[in-house]
Every structure is written in C-alpha cells, then in structure tokens.
Amino acid sequence: EVLLALFLGLRRGEVLGLRFGDCYFESNRIHICQQVTTVKSDYGNGSTYGIKKLKTKSSNRIITVPEFVMESIRVRQLEIDSQKSFYGQKYEDNDLISCNANGSPRSPEALYRQFKRLIKRLGLPEIRFHDLRHTYASLLIENDTELKVISDMLGHSTISTTANIYVDILSKRDKPAQIMQEKFGNF
C-alpha cells in the first residue's frame, strides 16, 4: 500500500480499490477506476465501507508504473493465491491487491492504523498516509515534471487544482532566480 501511494501518488481509497485485473503487466500500466470508501449501510443505520466508483471522471485514469512496483504487485498476487487456496469457497474474491486475508475489502481506517504502526516502528516522523501522495507530487515538481502531467497522474480535474495544492513548492522553485537577480541583476 505504501509503495502505491508513494510511487504512484494514489489516494488511500484508490490503493484499497486497485485490482489485479486493473494491472497491465506487459506495459507496466495500471487503471485506476474504483476506490474503497465509506458507503451507506444496506440496513439504513449509518455507514460502512465498500467498493465504489471514483468521484470524478479525471480520477479514472491509466498510469505508467515503475517496474519495481509492478514486481511487488506480482509478489502480492502470489500471496493472494495462497490465501485463496487456504480459504477455499469462503474466500471473497474481489480481485483486490490490498484486502483482508479472506479477500474482503480492507477498511480505510485499518490501513491508516497499520501505516501509523509502521512509521512508529521505523522511527519516522509522524505523517498522514495522504502525505505519501504529496511526497510523490513534490518529487515530480522538484524534478521539473510538467504540471499537466502531474495533474493527470494525480487524477486532478484541472491543472489549477494541482497548482493550488502545491503552490508553496512551485513558488520556492523561483527563489534561486530571485536571489541571483538581487545579487547580480544590477550590472
């Protein structure tokens, strides 16, 4: 899950909704087309979580994936095959990459708690799971990736959404030029 958020910029619900069938291993691409999120309970008393379509048309996207991430998905597929064998007919096959041992969708809150335990165990600073997505976008910006490409990869509906979220980073990229202008621009 961490790999998918950090190296693909996926939202938590997108990570949890990703299926093996959404992976095109031969071309190192994945199709982001559903999420696990809060849904109304069938019994009318509150809400639970489940698989749902993405909120916007632009969130539905195909992205290219680094080979090492695709390899980790292949390894996960072997783990899932083992779980299917163990649970037999009791396995709830949603084809999900990130799921409970019995195949049912993982709770977004359970993923968050697991992430918090992981960063604490590793002695890392306290961050939110969503900060992995921000790290992804920030690294792309710092390495001169076009804003339109970043916007598309993140599934933002407009470039202005991306720019508004990452305006601090974009403005800091201009700082070196400002310093040089102040120091040497009055020749």
Salt bridges, closest charged atoms under 4 A:
GLU1 OE2 - ARG106 NH1 2.61
GLU14 OE2 - ARG11 NH1 2.59
GLU14 OE1 - ARG61 NH2 2.93
ASP22 OD1 - ARG19 NH2 3.03
GLU71 OE1 - ARG74 NH1 3.51
GLU79 OE1 - ARG76 NH1 3.09
ASP93 OD2 - LYS84 NZ 3.19
GLU126 OE2 - LYS116 NZ 2.68
ASP131 OD1 - ARG128 NH2 2.67
ASP144 OD1 - ARG173 NH2 2.16
ASP152 OD1 - LYS148 NZ 2.90
